[in-house]
């Protein structure tokens, strides 16, 4: 089980919405009803928002120039069995687009793993799966 990061698409908006709700909307409603400023919800909302920003910045700093999200668990999500598959890079004759993946030795089924845009992408593909060389098919 993986715990999602706070800076993922699904959770960042929730944290911001909760902090704004507690820190801005609730105090505004209380002020409109009682004509008195309640500072506690403002402080709680500000603390939630500040914690979110700090954690978000830490996670973004940790992620910079490291392995992209989609590659972190790539080896676990897309399995490679050298006895039934071989590594191949499919290259389009028309567009030149390259896709790395695995081809089944028996039926020829191709499992796409990642797009190859640069030689560095190919090196990463090889290092993720521990491959020495990869065939190129057109």
Backbone torsions as a table, in degrees:
resi	resn	phi	psi	omega
1	UNK	NA	128.7	179.1
2	UNK	-105.9	136.6	176.0
3	UNK	-89.9	124.5	-178.2
4	UNK	-68.2	148.9	178.0
5	UNK	-75.3	155.5	-178.4
6	UNK	-68.3	-26.1	-177.9
7	UNK	-89.0	10.1	175.2
8	UNK	-72.4	160.8	-174.5
9	UNK	-56.7	-37.4	-172.0
10	UNK	-78.8	-24.8	-171.6
11	UNK	-106.0	-26.1	-179.3
12	UNK	-61.3	-45.5	-180.0
13	UNK	-63.9	-36.5	178.9
14	UNK	-64.7	-44.8	179.5
15	UNK	-61.8	-44.3	-179.9
16	UNK	-65.4	-43.1	-179.1
17	UNK	-63.5	-43.6	179.9
18	UNK	-63.7	-44.4	-178.9
19	UNK	-65.9	-38.6	177.6
20	UNK	-70.3	-36.1	177.8
21	UNK	-62.9	-49.7	-178.7
22	UNK	-70.9	-40.7	-173.3
23	UNK	-86.3	-20.2	-176.6
24	UNK	-124.1	-49.4	-174.0
25	UNK	-71.8	-48.6	-179.6
26	UNK	-61.3	-47.6	177.3
27	UNK	-62.0	-34.6	178.0
28	UNK	-64.7	-44.7	178.6
29	UNK	-63.6	-44.1	178.5
30	UNK	-62.6	-38.6	178.7
31	UNK	-66.0	-41.4	178.8
32	UNK	-64.7	-36.1	-178.6
33	UNK	-78.8	-48.6	-172.9
34	UNK	-102.3	-7.7	-175.8
35	UNK	54.3	36.9	178.5
36	UNK	-141.4	137.3	-179.7
37	UNK	-83.5	120.1	175.8
38	UNK	-96.5	112.6	-171.9
39	UNK	-80.4	-25.1	-176.6
40	UNK	-60.0	-48.5	177.6
41	UNK	-62.8	-33.5	178.0
42	UNK	-63.7	-43.9	179.6
43	UNK	-65.8	-43.6	179.5
44	UNK	-61.7	-46.6	178.4
45	UNK	-62.2	-39.7	179.1
46	UNK	-65.7	-39.5	179.1
47	UNK	-66.2	-44.1	178.4
48	UNK	-60.0	-45.8	-180.0
49	UNK	-64.7	-41.0	179.5
50	UNK	-64.8	-42.8	178.8
51	UNK	-63.4	-42.6	177.8
52	UNK	-58.7	-47.0	-177.9
53	UNK	-62.9	-42.3	-179.8
54	UNK	-64.2	-48.5	-179.9
55	UNK	-63.5	-41.3	178.5
56	UNK	-59.5	-46.8	-179.7
57	UNK	-64.0	-40.5	178.6
58	UNK	-62.6	-45.4	-179.6
59	UNK	-64.9	-40.7	179.5
60	UNK	-66.0	-37.7	178.9
61	UNK	-66.3	-39.6	178.9
62	UNK	-66.6	-31.4	-176.2
63	UNK	-82.0	-22.9	-176.7
64	UNK	-62.4	133.5	177.5
65	UNK	58.4	26.5	174.4
66	UNK	-117.9	-167.5	-177.8
67	UNK	-67.5	129.1	177.3
68	UNK	-61.1	157.3	-178.2
69	UNK	-52.1	-44.7	-174.3
70	UNK	-69.4	-13.8	-179.4
71	UNK	-99.3	-13.6	-173.5
72	UNK	-60.6	-41.7	-178.7
73	UNK	-118.0	24.9	-175.7
74	UNK	-59.9	-43.1	-177.4
75	UNK	-64.1	-33.7	179.6
76	UNK	-78.6	-33.2	-176.7
77	UNK	-80.1	-39.6	178.6
78	UNK	-116.4	103.3	-176.0
79	UNK	-78.1	148.6	177.0
80	UNK	-122.7	121.2	177.6
81	UNK	-113.4	103.9	-176.4
82	UNK	-63.1	-17.7	179.7
83	UNK	-78.2	-29.3	-178.4
84	UNK	-113.5	-9.4	-177.6
85	UNK	-134.1	160.4	169.8
86	UNK	-134.2	149.6	-178.3
87	UNK	-77.3	138.9	-178.2
88	UNK	-148.9	148.6	171.5
89	UNK	-112.2	118.7	176.9
90	UNK	-88.1	125.6	-179.9
91	UNK	-119.1	128.6	179.8
92	UNK	-77.9	133.1	177.5
93	UNK	-68.9	-37.8	-176.0
94	UNK	-75.6	-52.6	-172.3
95	UNK	-100.1	-20.0	-178.0
96	UNK	82.8	2.2	179.2
97	UNK	-64.2	137.5	-180.0
98	UNK	-119.7	137.3	178.3
99	UNK	-132.0	127.0	177.8
100	UNK	-92.5	145.2	179.0
101	UNK	-176.5	-161.9	-177.1
102	UNK	-126.8	138.2	-179.4
103	UNK	-113.1	132.3	179.0
104	UNK	-70.7	132.1	-177.7
105	UNK	-69.3	-28.3	-175.9
106	UNK	-84.8	-54.3	-173.4
107	UNK	-108.3	-3.8	176.5
108	UNK	79.2	9.7	179.2
109	UNK	-65.2	130.9	-178.4
110	UNK	-101.7	127.1	175.6
111	UNK	-106.4	112.3	-178.1
112	UNK	-74.6	134.5	-179.6
113	UNK	-112.5	-53.5	-177.9
114	UNK	-158.0	154.9	177.2
115	UNK	-80.7	138.9	178.5
116	UNK	-106.8	109.9	179.3
117	UNK	-105.1	-30.8	-177.3
118	UNK	-133.9	164.7	174.8
119	UNK	-60.1	-27.9	177.7
120	UNK	-65.9	-35.8	176.2
121	UNK	-61.8	-41.3	178.9
122	UNK	-65.1	-40.5	177.7
123	UNK	-62.9	-41.0	178.4
124	UNK	-64.0	-42.4	177.8
125	UNK	-58.2	-46.6	179.8
126	UNK	-63.9	-41.1	-178.5
127	UNK	-71.4	-35.3	179.0
128	UNK	-60.9	-43.5	-176.0
129	UNK	-100.6	2.7	178.2
130	UNK	65.4	43.4	-177.3
131	UNK	-100.3	144.5	176.8
132	UNK	-87.3	-51.1	179.8
133	UNK	-138.7	155.5	-177.1
134	UNK	-132.3	133.0	176.8
135	UNK	-70.4	153.4	172.4
136	UNK	-118.2	128.2	178.0
137	UNK	-117.8	141.8	-179.8
138	UNK	-108.6	NA	NA
